[in-house]
Amino acid sequence: MENLQHSIQTLKGSDRHPVIPVAQLHLGYTCNMNSEYDQSSVVQQSPLVCCSAHKEKKPYKCPECNKYFKYKSHLVIHERIHTGEKPYKCAECSKGFTTAGNLRSHLSVHSGEKPYKCPECNKYFKYKCHLVIHEKIHTGVRPYTCSECSKGFTSAGNLRTHLSVHSGEKPYKCSECSKCFRLRGDLEKHERIHMVKGEKPYKCAECSKGFTSAGTLRIHLSVHSGEKPYKCPECNKCFRQRWDLVIHERTHMRERPYKCPECSKGFTTAKNLRKHLSVHSGEKPYKCPESSKCFRQSRTLVKHEKTHTDEKSANKGE
């Protein structure tokens, strides 16, 4: 560049000094300049540019879906989606994975390792992507927006779950009675009806308390930690579970997405809608094992069972 500038200044100042040829203007381009202007030789593209442009291409094509890849190794990994090949096996549970990276991530399930720490609330995560989603709780960023109602979500998964509110899709089916549910958590709650009374296979490592579902156990664990990472941006109230925050926020927005098909009454949660539906159907799924009396709500059954307990205590006292 210095030679080029010097040459131009010399050319402007005097006709007696020839222009000094410049070997290279910058990486990837050459420039030849003489006292006599030659248009064909002013700027010439070097082979380096051709190589750079070639690298930007994606020459490797998948024969199944016609998707292109820059590197052959990426194509090889992609093709496993079509073939179902999972060459990386976990030594603990024999589960297969398409890449070594996915296997490494899986191994933390067995080791319990959670290397990714939130700088705001010090919560740890097994996967970096889970930390990224969690951090949006603190920043308030909700990049995934519902096209139907414009509501925002922190992750694509949460948005997909929400979309079933509009579509009416119920992909979770009970194996006992074939009843379908919109959310996995709703199915887990429903399955308790069929479960043997008193069965609680999910145990808390802290206090050994048993629970009927893995989801209920996860909720319970925050009791020991005291953690409430989900904060309402409107009133600053904090919650232990994200879902509790979602339900709470509906009180500010006056949103009632769960509509009764019989009377069109709206509810903030699917649980409240289910309770309401029994008013129309007359269904009483909660049965007392002592008196065989049936109830519409589980809490009513719990209250009723206490009467039997109190009676037994009174008889023992006599």
N, C-alpha and C positions, 0 to 999 in steps of 0.2 A: 504493500500500500504506500509506503514511504517513497519507493522508487517511482511509482505511478504518479503520485502528487508532485514530486520533484520534476518529472518529465513534462507534466502539463504546465507547471509554472515556467519552466525553461522555454517551452514552445511558445507561450504567450509573450515572454520577454524578448525573445530574439529568434530570428529565422536561421541564424547561423549554427544553432546547436540542434543536433538531431535528437529525436526522442529515444530514450533508453528503453530497449525491449524489456518487458516485464514477463518473467517466467511463469508466475502463478498469482492470480488475483486472490483467490481463497480456495479452500479445499473443495474440490469437485469441479472447478472451472479454470480454464486457461485463457489467457488474453495475449494476442500478438499485435503490437502497434508499431508502425513504422512512420517515417515522415510522410510517406505516401499512403493515403487511406485505402485500405483493402477491406471492403465490406464482408467478404467471405471469411476473413480471418480475425474479425474483431473479437467475437466470443465463441469459443468452441466448448462443447460439453465433453467432459472427460468420462472415462469408463466408470469412475466412482459413482457418478450420478445414475448411470444405468444400473449399477449394482444395487444402489439405494432404492431405486424405483422397483426393481425386481423383488426386493425383500418385502415391500409393501403388498405384493400380490399374494393370493391364497391359491397355490397351485394344486393342493391336495383335496380331492372331491370325494365325498361319501357316495357310494353307489346306491345306497338305500334312499336317502332323503335329499341328495344333491347339495348338501351343505358343504361349504368350502373352509379349508384350514390352512394356516400359514406354515405349520410344521407337521411333518408326517407323524410324529409322536402324538400330537393332539388328535389327528385323525384316528389313530389306532385306539386311543382311549374312547373316543366318541363311538366307534363302531361296536364297542362292547354293549352299548345301549340296545342295539339291534340284535346282537347275538346272544345277549344274556350272560356273557362270560364274566366271571368275577374271580380272577386269579389270586387275589390277595386275601388269605384266610386268617381269621383270628384264632390264635392258639388256645384261647380260653373257651370260646363258644362255637368255633368253626364257622362263624358267619363270614360270607364272602363279600369282597368289595372290588370295584373296578379300578381303583388307584391306590397306591401306597399311602397317599395323603389322607384319603378317607379312612383307611385302616388305622392310621395313627390317631385320628380324631376319635375313632370308636374305642380305642384302647383305654381312654380315660373313663369310660363307663365302668370298666372292671377295677381300675386303679383308684377311682374316686378323685383323681386330680382335677383341680379347677384353677388353671393358671391365669385366667383373665379377670382382672379386678376392676370394679367400677370406682373411679376416683371420687365420685360424689358420696356414695353410701357404703363403699367398701364391700359390696356384695361380689362374690366370685362366680365365675361361669366356666363351664367345660369348653365351650366353643366361642371363638371370637365373634361370630355372627350373632350369637345370643347376647353378647355384651353390647354390640352395636345397636341392636333392637332395644335393649334395656336402657341405654343412655338417652334414648329419645323421650323416655318418661321424664327425665330431668330437664331436657331442653324444650319439651313441648312440641317438638317437630313431629308432624303426622303426614308423611308424604304420600300415603296411599289413600286415595279419595274414592268414595262410592259414587258411581255415575248416576245412581238413582236418587239418593238423598243428600249427596255432597258431604257426608260425614267422613272425617279423616281417621286413619289408623296408622300405628307405628310400624306394622309389618304387613306383608302381602298375605300371610296366613290368617291374620286377624280380619283382613278385608274379605278373604274368601269365606270365612265363617259367617261374617255379617251378611254377605250376599244371599245366603239361604233364607234370610228374613224376607227378602223381596221375591225370591224364586219359589219358596215353599218346599224346597228340596229337603228330604229327610233320609240321609244315607245310612244312619246307624240303626240296625234292626236287632230286636231282642230275639235271641235264639229259642226262648221258651214259648213266647206267645205271638211272635212275629210283629209286634208293635214297632213302629219306626219313629226315630227321633232326629232332630236337627243337629244336636250337639252330642259329642261323646259323653260329656259329663251328665247330660240328661238321661242317657241310656244307662250309665252306671248307677244313677239314683233309682231308676226304674227297676233294675235287676235285683235290688235289695228286697223287693216284694216277693220274688221267687226264692230268694236265698233262705237257707235253713235258719230259723230264729236263733239269734245269738252268735251266729258265725261272723267272725271279724279277722280275716286272714292277714291284714296289713298292720304290722306292729311298729310302734314308734321306738327308735333306738334309745331315746332319752328316758322315757317313763314307762315303756312297755305297754302303753295303751293300745288297744286294737281298734281297727277301722274296717269298714266294709268295702272301701275302695281306695285305690292309690291316690286319687285326687283329694279325697278327704284327709288322708294322711299328710299330703303335702301342705294342705291348708293348716293342719294342726301344728306342723313343725315351726311355723312362724310364731306360735305361742311361746315357745322356748327362746327364740331369738329376739322377740319383741320388735322385729323389723316391720316397718310400714313404709315401703318405698314409693307407694303410689299416691301422689298428691294432687288434689283438685285445684286447677288453676283459678277457679272462681272464688272459693272460700278458704283455700289452703288446708282443708281437712285431709288427713292422711289415712290410707287404707293398707291392710295387709295383702290384699289380693287385687290384681288388676281389674277383675270382673266386678268387684265391689265398687271400684272407682267408676267404671262404665255405667253401672246402675245408678250410682249417686249423681253423676253428671246429668242424667235424664231429668232429675228434679229441677235443675237450672234451666234446661232446654224445654221442659214440659213435653218431652218425647215419650210416647207410649206405642212402641212398634208392634207389640203383640196384640192382635185384634181377635176378639171372639167371633167365630163365624155365625153364631146364633143371634147375638144381640149387638154386635159391632163395638162392644165396650173395649177400651184399650188398657193395656197393662205394661208396666216397665220391664217385667221379666217373664220368661216362659213359665217359670214356676208358679207365679201368681195367676197366669192364664190357665194353667192346668187345674189349679185349685178351683178356679171359677167355673170351668167346664163341667165339673161334677154337679154343679147346681142344675144344669140343663139335662145331663145324662142320668143323674141319680146314682151314679157309680160310687161304691164304697169299698175301695180295695184294701183297706187296713182292718184286718180281722184280729180280734182278741183271742189268744189261744185258750184262755180260761173260760170265757163265757160265750165265745163264738160270735160276739156282737161285732158289727162292722161299722167303720167310720170313713168319712170322706177325706179327712186329713190325718197325717201321721201324728201331729202334736195332740190331736184330740184322743187318739188311741193311747198315747203316752200318759195323758192325764187320767184316762179311764183305768189303765193298768195300775196306777197308784192306788186306786180304790181297793183293788184286790190285795195289794201289798199292805195297805193300812188295816184291812180286815184280818189278814193273817197275823199281823203284829198284835192286834187287839185280842185275838183268840189265844195267842201265846201268853199274853199278859194275864188273861183270866186263869 
